[in-house]
Amino acid sequence: MKESILLMAQQGGGSALSQLFPLLLIVVVFYFFMIRPQLKKSKDQKKYMENIQKGDKIVTIGGIHGKITEVQETTFIIEVEGGNKLKIQKSAVSMDASVTITEQPK
């Protein structure tokens, strides 16, 4: 009985690498499935904001559809239906929704 307990204690030690491997695997999987796609999406959003020009149709994150009439450093002035003009932050433009309306067939 005592011998079997001693034998189990010796086998349970293992190397430090074998104990850290599951943790390292979780970190790598988390990076490739969570962090990397988010960084790519953030970079695409920034690139989209830099390429918006006067005359582009956009949709804000609040769902307001408009056409850009003036581009400023941190804001846009958009014209909405009825000829009304709104001043919005550049960060309020939804890239996903704006790309969808520009790709729709007319």
Secondary structure, DSSP 8 states (H G I E B T S, - for coil): -HHHHHHHHHHT---HHHHHHHHHHHHHHHIIIIIHHHHHHHHHHHHHHHH--TT-EEEBTT--EEEEEEE-SSEEEEE-TTS-EEEEEGGGB-HHHHHHHHHS--
